[in-house]
Amino acid sequence: MKADIHPKYNEVKVECVCGAVYDTRSTIEISKIDICAACHPFYTGKQKVLDTEGRIEKFRKKFGGAYAGKK
């Protein structure tokens, strides 16, 4: 390994906007993050499928059950 070419690997304390604090290591100074495993919808089980434009219903109306039955 070459000497003095690698960045410093420092211990940092990262704080999420939800209030969770993590001690980790990083090559950059991170202080705040927007989302973490404690508040992310995928990990908390509060994930929803949003169909604001009605794309799913539009597809079902256009193709119906006949489209799914064809091979």
mmCIF file of the N, C-alpha and C atoms, coordinates in Angstrom:
data_MODEL
# 
_entry.id   MODEL 
# 
loop_
_atom_site.group_PDB 
_atom_site.id 
_atom_site.type_symbol 
_atom_site.label_atom_id 
_atom_site.label_alt_id 
_atom_site.label_comp_id 
_atom_site.label_asym_id 
_atom_site.label_entity_id 
_atom_site.label_seq_id 
_atom_site.pdbx_PDB_ins_code 
_atom_site.Cartn_x 
_atom_site.Cartn_y 
_atom_site.Cartn_z 
_atom_site.occupancy 
_atom_site.B_iso_or_equiv 
_atom_site.pdbx_formal_charge 
_atom_site.auth_seq_id 
_atom_site.auth_comp_id 
_atom_site.auth_asym_id 
_atom_site.auth_atom_id 
_atom_site.pdbx_PDB_model_num 
ATOM 1   N N  . MET A 1 1  ? 0.825   -1.172  0.000   1.00 0.00 ? 1  MET A N  1 
ATOM 2   C CA . MET A 1 1  ? 0.000   0.000   0.000   1.00 0.00 ? 1  MET A CA 1 
ATOM 3   C C  . MET A 1 1  ? 0.877   1.245   0.000   1.00 0.00 ? 1  MET A C  1 
ATOM 4   N N  . LYS A 1 2  ? 0.469   2.244   -0.749  1.00 0.00 ? 2  LYS A N  1 
ATOM 5   C CA . LYS A 1 2  ? 1.216   3.495   -0.756  1.00 0.00 ? 2  LYS A CA 1 
ATOM 6   C C  . LYS A 1 2  ? 0.876   4.297   0.495   1.00 0.00 ? 2  LYS A C  1 
ATOM 7   N N  . ALA A 1 3  ? 1.847   5.013   0.982   1.00 0.00 ? 3  ALA A N  1 
ATOM 8   C CA . ALA A 1 3  ? 1.649   5.821   2.189   1.00 0.00 ? 3  ALA A CA 1 
ATOM 9   C C  . ALA A 1 3  ? 1.049   7.178   1.836   1.00 0.00 ? 3  ALA A C  1 
ATOM 10  N N  . ASP A 1 4  ? 0.206   7.674   2.711   1.00 0.00 ? 4  ASP A N  1 
ATOM 11  C CA . ASP A 1 4  ? -0.365  9.027   2.637   1.00 0.00 ? 4  ASP A CA 1 
ATOM 12  C C  . ASP A 1 4  ? -1.244  9.288   1.410   1.00 0.00 ? 4  ASP A C  1 
ATOM 13  N N  . ILE A 1 5  ? -1.886  8.280   0.832   1.00 0.00 ? 5  ILE A N  1 
ATOM 14  C CA . ILE A 1 5  ? -2.802  8.539   -0.276  1.00 0.00 ? 5  ILE A CA 1 
ATOM 15  C C  . ILE A 1 5  ? -4.259  8.284   0.122   1.00 0.00 ? 5  ILE A C  1 
ATOM 16  N N  . HIS A 1 6  ? -4.463  7.654   1.257   1.00 0.00 ? 6  HIS A N  1 
ATOM 17  C CA . HIS A 1 6  ? -5.813  7.328   1.685   1.00 0.00 ? 6  HIS A CA 1 
ATOM 18  C C  . HIS A 1 6  ? -6.383  8.422   2.583   1.00 0.00 ? 6  HIS A C  1 
ATOM 19  N N  . PRO A 1 7  ? -7.696  8.699   2.485   1.00 0.00 ? 7  PRO A N  1 
ATOM 20  C CA . PRO A 1 7  ? -8.285  9.730   3.350   1.00 0.00 ? 7  PRO A CA 1 
ATOM 21  C C  . PRO A 1 7  ? -8.357  9.258   4.796   1.00 0.00 ? 7  PRO A C  1 
ATOM 22  N N  . LYS A 1 8  ? -8.460  10.195  5.692   1.00 0.00 ? 8  LYS A N  1 
ATOM 23  C CA . LYS A 1 8  ? -8.584  9.878   7.119   1.00 0.00 ? 8  LYS A CA 1 
ATOM 24  C C  . LYS A 1 8  ? -9.938  9.232   7.378   1.00 0.00 ? 8  LYS A C  1 
ATOM 25  N N  . TYR A 1 9  ? -9.960  8.225   8.211   1.00 0.00 ? 9  TYR A N  1 
ATOM 26  C CA . TYR A 1 9  ? -11.168 7.470   8.537   1.00 0.00 ? 9  TYR A CA 1 
ATOM 27  C C  . TYR A 1 9  ? -11.512 7.788   9.989   1.00 0.00 ? 9  TYR A C  1 
ATOM 28  N N  . ASN A 1 10 ? -12.377 8.775   10.191  1.00 0.00 ? 10 ASN A N  1 
ATOM 29  C CA . ASN A 1 10 ? -12.665 9.299   11.518  1.00 0.00 ? 10 ASN A CA 1 
ATOM 30  C C  . ASN A 1 10 ? -13.959 8.742   12.085  1.00 0.00 ? 10 ASN A C  1 
ATOM 31  N N  . GLU A 1 11 ? -14.050 8.767   13.402  1.00 0.00 ? 11 GLU A N  1 
ATOM 32  C CA . GLU A 1 11 ? -15.300 8.422   14.065  1.00 0.00 ? 11 GLU A CA 1 
ATOM 33  C C  . GLU A 1 11 ? -16.215 9.639   14.024  1.00 0.00 ? 11 GLU A C  1 
ATOM 34  N N  . VAL A 1 12 ? -17.486 9.428   13.606  1.00 0.00 ? 12 VAL A N  1 
ATOM 35  C CA . VAL A 1 12 ? -18.447 10.529  13.511  1.00 0.00 ? 12 VAL A CA 1 
ATOM 36  C C  . VAL A 1 12 ? -19.736 10.133  14.225  1.00 0.00 ? 12 VAL A C  1 
ATOM 37  N N  . LYS A 1 13 ? -20.466 11.124  14.665  1.00 0.00 ? 13 LYS A N  1 
ATOM 38  C CA . LYS A 1 13 ? -21.767 10.919  15.279  1.00 0.00 ? 13 LYS A CA 1 
ATOM 39  C C  . LYS A 1 13 ? -22.801 11.476  14.301  1.00 0.00 ? 13 LYS A C  1 
ATOM 40  N N  . VAL A 1 14 ? -23.681 10.620  13.791  1.00 0.00 ? 14 VAL A N  1 
ATOM 41  C CA . VAL A 1 14 ? -24.681 10.994  12.807  1.00 0.00 ? 14 VAL A CA 1 
ATOM 42  C C  . VAL A 1 14 ? -26.033 11.078  13.499  1.00 0.00 ? 14 VAL A C  1 
ATOM 43  N N  . GLU A 1 15 ? -26.750 12.177  13.248  1.00 0.00 ? 15 GLU A N  1 
ATOM 44  C CA . GLU A 1 15 ? -28.061 12.378  13.849  1.00 0.00 ? 15 GLU A CA 1 
ATOM 45  C C  . GLU A 1 15 ? -29.110 12.486  12.748  1.00 0.00 ? 15 GLU A C  1 
ATOM 46  N N  . CYS A 1 16 ? -30.170 11.699  12.872  1.00 0.00 ? 16 CYS A N  1 
ATOM 47  C CA . CYS A 1 16 ? -31.284 11.728  11.920  1.00 0.00 ? 16 CYS A CA 1 
ATOM 48  C C  . CYS A 1 16 ? -32.262 12.809  12.361  1.00 0.00 ? 16 CYS A C  1 
ATOM 49  N N  . VAL A 1 17 ? -33.105 13.257  11.428  1.00 0.00 ? 17 VAL A N  1 
ATOM 50  C CA . VAL A 1 17 ? -34.102 14.266  11.771  1.00 0.00 ? 17 VAL A CA 1 
ATOM 51  C C  . VAL A 1 17 ? -35.158 13.716  12.719  1.00 0.00 ? 17 VAL A C  1 
ATOM 52  N N  . CYS A 1 18 ? -35.293 12.391  12.794  1.00 0.00 ? 18 CYS A N  1 
ATOM 53  C CA . CYS A 1 18 ? -36.258 11.794  13.718  1.00 0.00 ? 18 CYS A CA 1 
ATOM 54  C C  . CYS A 1 18 ? -35.720 11.764  15.154  1.00 0.00 ? 18 CYS A C  1 
ATOM 55  N N  . GLY A 1 19 ? -34.430 12.028  15.321  1.00 0.00 ? 19 GLY A N  1 
ATOM 56  C CA . GLY A 1 19 ? -33.843 12.064  16.651  1.00 0.00 ? 19 GLY A CA 1 
ATOM 57  C C  . GLY A 1 19 ? -32.906 10.912  16.953  1.00 0.00 ? 19 GLY A C  1 
ATOM 58  N N  . ALA A 1 20 ? -32.839 9.913   16.100  1.00 0.00 ? 20 ALA A N  1 
ATOM 59  C CA . ALA A 1 20 ? -31.942 8.781   16.311  1.00 0.00 ? 20 ALA A CA 1 
ATOM 60  C C  . ALA A 1 20 ? -30.494 9.216   16.087  1.00 0.00 ? 20 ALA A C  1 
ATOM 61  N N  . VAL A 1 21 ? -29.609 8.735   16.938  1.00 0.00 ? 21 VAL A N  1 
ATOM 62  C CA . VAL A 1 21 ? -28.188 9.083   16.854  1.00 0.00 ? 21 VAL A CA 1 
ATOM 63  C C  . VAL A 1 21 ? -27.389 7.802   16.668  1.00 0.00 ? 21 VAL A C  1 
ATOM 64  N N  . TYR A 1 22 ? -26.466 7.821   15.711  1.00 0.00 ? 22 TYR A N  1 
ATOM 65  C CA . TYR A 1 22 ? -25.627 6.665   15.407  1.00 0.00 ? 22 TYR A CA 1 
ATOM 66  C C  . TYR A 1 22 ? -24.163 7.054   15.499  1.00 0.00 ? 22 TYR A C  1 
ATOM 67  N N  . ASP A 1 23 ? -23.373 6.214   16.108  1.00 0.00 ? 23 ASP A N  1 
ATOM 68  C CA . ASP A 1 23 ? -21.922 6.370   16.107  1.00 0.00 ? 23 ASP A CA 1 
ATOM 69  C C  . ASP A 1 23 ? -21.365 5.460   15.034  1.00 0.00 ? 23 ASP A C  1 
ATOM 70  N N  . THR A 1 24 ? -20.617 6.029   14.107  1.00 0.00 ? 24 THR A N  1 
ATOM 71  C CA . THR A 1 24 ? -20.063 5.256   13.006  1.00 0.00 ? 24 THR A CA 1 
ATOM 72  C C  . THR A 1 24 ? -18.730 5.858   12.605  1.00 0.00 ? 24 THR A C  1 
ATOM 73  N N  . ARG A 1 25 ? -18.175 5.384   11.509  1.00 0.00 ? 25 ARG A N  1 
ATOM 74  C CA . ARG A 1 25 ? -16.916 5.908   10.991  1.00 0.00 ? 25 ARG A CA 1 
ATOM 75  C C  . ARG A 1 25 ? -17.118 6.311   9.549   1.00 0.00 ? 25 ARG A C  1 
ATOM 76  N N  . SER A 1 26 ? -16.440 7.370   9.126   1.00 0.00 ? 26 SER A N  1 
ATOM 77  C CA . SER A 1 26 ? -16.596 7.874   7.767   1.00 0.00 ? 26 SER A CA 1 
ATOM 78  C C  . SER A 1 26 ? -15.366 8.667   7.367   1.00 0.00 ? 26 SER A C  1 
ATOM 79  N N  . THR A 1 27 ? -15.172 8.823   6.061   1.00 0.00 ? 27 THR A N  1 
ATOM 80  C CA . THR A 1 27 ? -14.077 9.642   5.559   1.00 0.00 ? 27 THR A CA 1 
ATOM 81  C C  . THR A 1 27 ? -14.492 11.103  5.436   1.00 0.00 ? 27 THR A C  1 
ATOM 82  N N  . ILE A 1 28 ? -15.796 11.390  5.561   1.00 0.00 ? 28 ILE A N  1 
ATOM 83  C CA . ILE A 1 28 ? -16.275 12.770  5.513   1.00 0.00 ? 28 ILE A CA 1 
ATOM 84  C C  . ILE A 1 28 ? -17.010 13.080  6.812   1.00 0.00 ? 28 ILE A C  1 
ATOM 85  N N  . GLU A 1 29 ? -17.134 14.351  7.134   1.00 0.00 ? 29 GLU A N  1 
ATOM 86  C CA . GLU A 1 29 ? -17.839 14.765  8.333   1.00 0.00 ? 29 GLU A CA 1 
ATOM 87  C C  . GLU A 1 29 ? -19.332 14.837  8.049   1.00 0.00 ? 29 GLU A C  1 
ATOM 88  N N  . ILE A 1 30 ? -20.088 13.904  8.588   1.00 0.00 ? 30 ILE A N  1 
ATOM 89  C CA . ILE A 1 30 ? -21.540 13.867  8.434   1.00 0.00 ? 30 ILE A CA 1 
ATOM 90  C C  . ILE A 1 30 ? -22.133 14.213  9.791   1.00 0.00 ? 30 ILE A C  1 
ATOM 91  N N  . SER A 1 31 ? -23.070 15.146  9.812   1.00 0.00 ? 31 SER A N  1 
ATOM 92  C CA . SER A 1 31 ? -23.687 15.470  11.096  1.00 0.00 ? 31 SER A CA 1 
ATOM 93  C C  . SER A 1 31 ? -25.188 15.172  11.090  1.00 0.00 ? 31 SER A C  1 
ATOM 94  N N  . LYS A 1 32 ? -25.879 15.428  9.990   1.00 0.00 ? 32 LYS A N  1 
ATOM 95  C CA . LYS A 1 32 ? -27.324 15.209  9.913   1.00 0.00 ? 32 LYS A CA 1 
ATOM 96  C C  . LYS A 1 32 ? -27.655 14.389  8.674   1.00 0.00 ? 32 LYS A C  1 
ATOM 97  N N  . ILE A 1 33 ? -28.648 13.503  8.810   1.00 0.00 ? 33 ILE A N  1 
ATOM 98  C CA . ILE A 1 33 ? -29.176 12.775  7.668   1.00 0.00 ? 33 ILE A CA 1 
ATOM 99  C C  . ILE A 1 33 ? -30.689 12.949  7.662   1.00 0.00 ? 33 ILE A C  1 
ATOM 100 N N  . ASP A 1 34 ? -31.311 12.761  6.504   1.00 0.00 ? 34 ASP A N  1 
ATOM 101 C CA . ASP A 1 34 ? -32.743 12.985  6.364   1.00 0.00 ? 34 ASP A CA 1 
ATOM 102 C C  . ASP A 1 34 ? -33.585 11.803  6.829   1.00 0.00 ? 34 ASP A C  1 
ATOM 103 N N  . ILE A 1 35 ? -33.095 10.597  6.601   1.00 0.00 ? 35 ILE A N  1 
ATOM 104 C CA . ILE A 1 35 ? -33.905 9.416   6.910   1.00 0.00 ? 35 ILE A CA 1 
ATOM 105 C C  . ILE A 1 35 ? -32.973 8.286   7.319   1.00 0.00 ? 35 ILE A C  1 
ATOM 106 N N  . CYS A 1 36 ? -33.441 7.460   8.250   1.00 0.00 ? 36 CYS A N  1 
ATOM 107 C CA . CYS A 1 36 ? -32.621 6.343   8.734   1.00 0.00 ? 36 CYS A CA 1 
ATOM 108 C C  . CYS A 1 36 ? -33.499 5.097   8.841   1.00 0.00 ? 36 CYS A C  1 
ATOM 109 N N  . ALA A 1 37 ? -32.939 4.020   9.329   1.00 0.00 ? 37 ALA A N  1 
ATOM 110 C CA . ALA A 1 37 ? -33.679 2.765   9.445   1.00 0.00 ? 37 ALA A CA 1 
ATOM 111 C C  . ALA A 1 37 ? -34.780 2.851   10.495  1.00 0.00 ? 37 ALA A C  1 
ATOM 112 N N  . ALA A 1 38 ? -34.666 3.778   11.442  1.00 0.00 ? 38 ALA A N  1 
ATOM 113 C CA . ALA A 1 38 ? -35.682 3.909   12.484  1.00 0.00 ? 38 ALA A CA 1 
ATOM 114 C C  . ALA A 1 38 ? -36.937 4.613   11.982  1.00 0.00 ? 38 ALA A C  1 
ATOM 115 N N  . CYS A 1 39 ? -36.817 5.432   10.930  1.00 0.00 ? 39 CYS A N  1 
ATOM 116 C CA . CYS A 1 39 ? -37.982 6.182   10.458  1.00 0.00 ? 39 CYS A CA 1 
ATOM 117 C C  . CYS A 1 39 ? -38.321 5.926   8.995   1.00 0.00 ? 39 CYS A C  1 
ATOM 118 N N  . HIS A 1 40 ? -37.564 5.096   8.286   1.00 0.00 ? 40 HIS A N  1 
ATOM 119 C CA . HIS A 1 40 ? -37.846 4.816   6.879   1.00 0.00 ? 40 HIS A CA 1 
ATOM 120 C C  . HIS A 1 40 ? -39.090 3.935   6.770   1.00 0.00 ? 40 HIS A C  1 
ATOM 121 N N  . PRO A 1 41 ? -40.041 4.280   5.889   1.00 0.00 ? 41 PRO A N  1 
ATOM 122 C CA . PRO A 1 41 ? -41.290 3.508   5.782   1.00 0.00 ? 41 PRO A CA 1 
ATOM 123 C C  . PRO A 1 41 ? -41.088 2.032   5.442   1.00 0.00 ? 41 PRO A C  1 
ATOM 124 N N  . PHE A 1 42 ? -40.069 1.693   4.678   1.00 0.00 ? 42 PHE A N  1 
ATOM 125 C CA . PHE A 1 42 ? -39.839 0.299   4.321   1.00 0.00 ? 42 PHE A CA 1 
ATOM 126 C C  . PHE A 1 42 ? -39.493 -0.534  5.548   1.00 0.00 ? 42 PHE A C  1 
ATOM 127 N N  . TYR A 1 43 ? -38.675 0.012   6.439   1.00 0.00 ? 43 TYR A N  1 
ATOM 128 C CA . TYR A 1 43 ? -38.236 -0.724  7.619   1.00 0.00 ? 43 TYR A CA 1 
ATOM 129 C C  . TYR A 1 43 ? -39.245 -0.678  8.757   1.00 0.00 ? 43 TYR A C  1 
ATOM 130 N N  . THR A 1 44 ? -40.098 0.347   8.791   1.00 0.00 ? 44 THR A N  1 
ATOM 131 C CA . THR A 1 44 ? -41.078 0.460   9.871   1.00 0.00 ? 44 THR A CA 1 
ATOM 132 C C  . THR A 1 44 ? -42.386 -0.251  9.547   1.00 0.00 ? 44 THR A C  1 
ATOM 133 N N  . GLY A 1 45 ? -42.578 -0.672  8.296   1.00 0.00 ? 45 GLY A N  1 
ATOM 134 C CA . GLY A 1 45 ? -43.799 -1.371  7.912   1.00 0.00 ? 45 GLY A CA 1 
ATOM 135 C C  . GLY A 1 45 ? -44.949 -0.446  7.577   1.00 0.00 ? 45 GLY A C  1 
ATOM 136 N N  . LYS A 1 46 ? -44.689 0.824   7.391   1.00 0.00 ? 46 LYS A N  1 
ATOM 137 C CA . LYS A 1 46 ? -45.732 1.789   7.074   1.00 0.00 ? 46 LYS A CA 1 
ATOM 138 C C  . LYS A 1 46 ? -45.697 2.198   5.608   1.00 0.00 ? 46 LYS A C  1 
ATOM 139 N N  . GLN A 1 47 ? -45.100 1.371   4.768   1.00 0.00 ? 47 GLN A N  1 
ATOM 140 C CA . GLN A 1 47 ? -44.972 1.680   3.352   1.00 0.00 ? 47 GLN A CA 1 
ATOM 141 C C  . GLN A 1 47 ? -46.326 1.543   2.668   1.00 0.00 ? 47 GLN A C  1 
ATOM 142 N N  . LYS A 1 48 ? -46.648 2.496   1.792   1.00 0.00 ? 48 LYS A N  1 
ATOM 143 C CA . LYS A 1 48 ? -47.912 2.484   1.057   1.00 0.00 ? 48 LYS A CA 1 
ATOM 144 C C  . LYS A 1 48 ? -47.611 2.602   -0.423  1.00 0.00 ? 48 LYS A C  1 
ATOM 145 N N  . VAL A 1 49 ? -48.492 2.036   -1.237  1.00 0.00 ? 49 VAL A N  1 
ATOM 146 C CA . VAL A 1 49 ? -48.400 2.210   -2.672  1.00 0.00 ? 49 VAL A CA 1 
ATOM 147 C C  . VAL A 1 49 ? -49.354 3.332   -3.032  1.00 0.00 ? 49 VAL A C  1 
ATOM 148 N N  . LEU A 1 50 ? -48.808 4.420   -3.528  1.00 0.00 ? 50 LEU A N  1 
ATOM 149 C CA . LEU A 1 50 ? -49.639 5.564   -3.881  1.00 0.00 ? 50 LEU A CA 1 
ATOM 150 C C  . LEU A 1 50 ? -49.903 5.553   -5.373  1.00 0.00 ? 50 LEU A C  1 
ATOM 151 N N  . ASP A 1 51 ? -51.163 5.562   -5.735  1.00 0.00 ? 51 ASP A N  1 
ATOM 152 C CA . ASP A 1 51 ? -51.566 5.603   -7.131  1.00 0.00 ? 51 ASP A CA 1 
ATOM 153 C C  . ASP A 1 51 ? -52.373 6.876   -7.328  1.00 0.00 ? 51 ASP A C  1 
ATOM 154 N N  . THR A 1 52 ? -51.680 7.994   -7.347  1.00 0.00 ? 52 THR A N  1 
ATOM 155 C CA . THR A 1 52 ? -52.358 9.286   -7.384  1.00 0.00 ? 52 THR A CA 1 
ATOM 156 C C  . THR A 1 52 ? -53.020 9.570   -8.719  1.00 0.00 ? 52 THR A C  1 
ATOM 157 N N  . GLU A 1 53 ? -52.482 9.048   -9.797  1.00 0.00 ? 53 GLU A N  1 
ATOM 158 C CA . GLU A 1 53 ? -53.032 9.343   -11.111 1.00 0.00 ? 53 GLU A CA 1 
ATOM 159 C C  . GLU A 1 53 ? -53.967 8.252   -11.608 1.00 0.00 ? 53 GLU A C  1 
ATOM 160 N N  . GLY A 1 54 ? -54.195 7.221   -10.821 1.00 0.00 ? 54 GLY A N  1 
ATOM 161 C CA . GLY A 1 54 ? -55.087 6.154   -11.229 1.00 0.00 ? 54 GLY A CA 1 
ATOM 162 C C  . GLY A 1 54 ? -54.535 5.283   -12.336 1.00 0.00 ? 54 GLY A C  1 
ATOM 163 N N  . ARG A 1 55 ? -53.241 5.128   -12.385 1.00 0.00 ? 55 ARG A N  1 
ATOM 164 C CA . ARG A 1 55 ? -52.619 4.351   -13.461 1.00 0.00 ? 55 ARG A CA 1 
ATOM 165 C C  . ARG A 1 55 ? -53.029 2.887   -13.423 1.00 0.00 ? 55 ARG A C  1 
ATOM 166 N N  . ILE A 1 56 ? -53.140 2.342   -12.229 1.00 0.00 ? 56 ILE A N  1 
ATOM 167 C CA . ILE A 1 56 ? -53.501 0.929   -12.108 1.00 0.00 ? 56 ILE A CA 1 
ATOM 168 C C  . ILE A 1 56 ? -54.923 0.703   -12.606 1.00 0.00 ? 56 ILE A C  1 
ATOM 169 N N  . GLU A 1 57 ? -55.849 1.556   -12.192 1.00 0.00 ? 57 GLU A N  1 
ATOM 170 C CA . GLU A 1 57 ? -57.236 1.428   -12.637 1.00 0.00 ? 57 GLU A CA 1 
ATOM 171 C C  . GLU A 1 57 ? -57.355 1.690   -14.128 1.00 0.00 ? 57 GLU A C  1 
ATOM 172 N N  . LYS A 1 58 ? -56.595 2.632   -14.645 1.00 0.00 ? 58 LYS A N  1 
ATOM 173 C CA . LYS A 1 58 ? -56.613 2.919   -16.078 1.00 0.00 ? 58 LYS A CA 1 
ATOM 174 C C  . LYS A 1 58 ? -56.142 1.696   -16.869 1.00 0.00 ? 58 LYS A C  1 
ATOM 175 N N  . PHE A 1 59 ? -55.099 1.017   -16.378 1.00 0.00 ? 59 PHE A N  1 
ATOM 176 C CA . PHE A 1 59 ? -54.590 -0.177  -17.042 1.00 0.00 ? 59 PHE A CA 1 
ATOM 177 C C  . PHE A 1 59 ? -55.631 -1.293  -17.002 1.00 0.00 ? 59 PHE A C  1 
ATOM 178 N N  . ARG A 1 60 ? -56.252 -1.486  -15.830 1.00 0.00 ? 60 ARG A N  1 
ATOM 179 C CA . ARG A 1 60 ? -57.262 -2.548  -15.708 1.00 0.00 ? 60 ARG A CA 1 
ATOM 180 C C  . ARG A 1 60 ? -58.466 -2.272  -16.588 1.00 0.00 ? 60 ARG A C  1 
ATOM 181 N N  . LYS A 1 61 ? -58.871 -1.019  -16.701 1.00 0.00 ? 61 LYS A N  1 
ATOM 182 C CA . LYS A 1 61 ? -60.013 -0.670  -17.537 1.00 0.00 ? 61 LYS A CA 1 
ATOM 183 C C  . LYS A 1 61 ? -59.684 -0.878  -19.012 1.00 0.00 ? 61 LYS A C  1 
ATOM 184 N N  . LYS A 1 62 ? -58.474 -0.523  -19.409 1.00 0.00 ? 62 LYS A N  1 
ATOM 185 C CA . LYS A 1 62 ? -58.066 -0.613  -20.819 1.00 0.00 ? 62 LYS A CA 1 
ATOM 186 C C  . LYS A 1 62 ? -57.888 -2.065  -21.263 1.00 0.00 ? 62 LYS A C  1 
ATOM 187 N N  . PHE A 1 63 ? -57.206 -2.855  -20.429 1.00 0.00 ? 63 PHE A N  1 
ATOM 188 C CA . PHE A 1 63 ? -56.883 -4.223  -20.826 1.00 0.00 ? 63 PHE A CA 1 
ATOM 189 C C  . PHE A 1 63 ? -57.746 -5.263  -20.154 1.00 0.00 ? 63 PHE A C  1 
ATOM 190 N N  . GLY A 1 64 ? -58.286 -4.986  -19.011 1.00 0.00 ? 64 GLY A N  1 
ATOM 191 C CA . GLY A 1 64 ? -59.167 -5.914  -18.325 1.00 0.00 ? 64 GLY A CA 1 
ATOM 192 C C  . GLY A 1 64 ? -58.467 -7.215  -17.963 1.00 0.00 ? 64 GLY A C  1 
ATOM 193 N N  . GLY A 1 65 ? -59.270 -8.244  -17.754 1.00 0.00 ? 65 GLY A N  1 
ATOM 194 C CA . GLY A 1 65 ? -58.728 -9.550  -17.400 1.00 0.00 ? 65 GLY A CA 1 
ATOM 195 C C  . GLY A 1 65 ? -58.235 -10.321 -18.612 1.00 0.00 ? 65 GLY A C  1 
ATOM 196 N N  . ALA A 1 66 ? -58.657 -9.929  -19.807 1.00 0.00 ? 66 ALA A N  1 
ATOM 197 C CA . ALA A 1 66 ? -58.260 -10.637 -21.018 1.00 0.00 ? 66 ALA A CA 1 
ATOM 198 C C  . ALA A 1 66 ? -56.769 -10.525 -21.272 1.00 0.00 ? 66 ALA A C  1 
ATOM 199 N N  . TYR A 1 67 ? -56.187 -9.392  -20.937 1.00 0.00 ? 67 TYR A N  1 
ATOM 200 C CA . TYR A 1 67 ? -54.759 -9.202  -21.178 1.00 0.00 ? 67 TYR A CA 1 
ATOM 201 C C  . TYR A 1 67 ? -53.925 -10.106 -20.303 1.00 0.00 ? 67 TYR A C  1 
ATOM 202 N N  . ALA A 1 68 ? -54.326 -10.286 -19.068 1.00 0.00 ? 68 ALA A N  1 
ATOM 203 C CA . ALA A 1 68 ? -53.567 -11.121 -18.144 1.00 0.00 ? 68 ALA A CA 1 
ATOM 204 C C  . ALA A 1 68 ? -53.695 -12.602 -18.485 1.00 0.00 ? 68 ALA A C  1 
ATOM 205 N N  . GLY A 1 69 ? -54.796 -13.001 -19.133 1.00 0.00 ? 69 GLY A N  1 
ATOM 206 C CA . GLY A 1 69 ? -55.018 -14.392 -19.459 1.00 0.00 ? 69 GLY A CA 1 
ATOM 207 C C  . GLY A 1 69 ? -54.282 -14.874 -20.688 1.00 0.00 ? 69 GLY A C  1 
ATOM 208 N N  . LYS A 1 70 ? -53.825 -13.963 -21.547 1.00 0.00 ? 70 LYS A N  1 
ATOM 209 C CA . LYS A 1 70 ? -53.119 -14.354 -22.778 1.00 0.00 ? 70 LYS A CA 1 
ATOM 210 C C  . LYS A 1 70 ? -51.699 -14.772 -22.464 1.00 0.00 ? 70 LYS A C  1 
ATOM 211 N N  . LYS A 1 71 ? -51.193 -15.696 -23.273 1.00 0.00 ? 71 LYS A N  1 
ATOM 212 C CA . LYS A 1 71 ? -49.801 -16.156 -23.110 1.00 0.00 ? 71 LYS A CA 1 
ATOM 213 C C  . LYS A 1 71 ? -49.018 -15.880 -24.348 1.00 0.00 ? 71 LYS A C  1 
# 
